[in-house]
Amino acid sequence: MQTGKPLLEINNLHTAFRIKDDYYDAVDDVSLTLEKNEILAIVGESGSGKSTLATTIVGLHNKANTQIKGQVLYQDLNLIDLNETLYNRIRGNDIGMIFQDPLGALNPLMTVEDQIEEALVYHTKMDANERRARVLELLDQVGIPKPERIAKQFPHELSGGMRQRVVIAIALSCKPPIIIADEPTTALDVTIQAQILDLLNDLQDEMGTGIILITHDLGVVAETADRVAVMYAGQIVELASAVELFTNPKHPYTRSLLKSIPQSEELEGSSAELHVIQGTVPSLKNLPRTGCRFAPRIPWMPAEVHEEHPTLHEISPDHFVRCTCYKHFHFEGEAE
């Protein structure tokens, strides 16, 4: 168990988007903490609310069509109460963001050097020479060869892996104590994936950074995370240490995700079929607001095993599971 004050504390967070005249929670009553020198992974299928949670933390939602309630506490500040000017002082300097799509996150009309330098101009008092030295240091730190040449190039001149490293360099430029990495290895080949994950681990060790790693890749989670929060339909359905989650998963959704991972014997041509989770994550508008949200995808389980208003239960120290259905769950065709 972690001790001391967390780096970031999220309490009863709701993020609702307007659809016509009504608001619907995409993040629904989420509470989490992030400790210093910790990698907290948030996993789940597309549509589970992972990226919405990340963009809520860094204040990137248009308030005209979004309602946000709850607390995101950093250094005794509730970030969701900040105006844009105050939020800009936090972004980049205190919380770095690694976006899922590096090409979309980078300005196509600015060189790599100018884009990394932008945060240094805004948040530090470095002179031009100090900023250039810091840019080259960052490019070297993220493993980019010939940083002097790359610094003068534009995003379209770089490979996907190189662009992702530039995005990481921007996120690290002011040495923020918190980094949010939203699918940082998506669409990258396995070799580059491994290098970027090693880089995040090195940064965690070197700077004591707290990292929120958002991913749907459980292999990545197993390699890097200290704790794991499993999200489904806007809610946390299981929260535990990575070791506990992989050795003793409890929630039906967690168990279904883990069962969906190809095993080595399946990759070698075994006749065993891959497990497929029935159905899909419900749309925001059609998401059930009472009962177990995963119940429609495990229809062989009787209704009485689910809570009407599922809550998180601490079933062992620091291991939380939502809804009592975990006590009775079995896969279709298996005995309970």
Salt bridges, closest charged atoms under 4 A:
ASP25 OD2 - HIS14 ND1 2.85
ASP28 OD1 - HIS14 ND1 3.45
ASP28 OD2 - ARG289 NH1 3.61
ASP28 OD2 - ARG293 NH2 2.46
ASP29 OD1 - HIS14 NE2 3.78
GLU38 OE2 - ARG227 NE 2.47
GLU45 OE1 - ARG297 NH1 2.80
ASP76 OD1 - LYS5 NZ 2.59
GLU84 OE2 - ARG91 NH1 3.11
GLU113 OE2 - ARG132 NH1 2.83
GLU113 OE1 - LYS152 NZ 2.78
GLU117 OE2 - ARG131 NE 2.72
GLU137 OE1 - ARG134 NH1 3.24
GLU183 OE2 - HIS216 ND1 2.97
GLU238 OE2 - HIS319 NE2 2.63
GLU244 OE2 - HIS319 ND1 2.86
GLU307 OE2 - HIS313 NE2 2.69
GLU308 OE2 - HIS309 NE2 3.84
GLU336 OE2 - HIS328 ND1 3.49
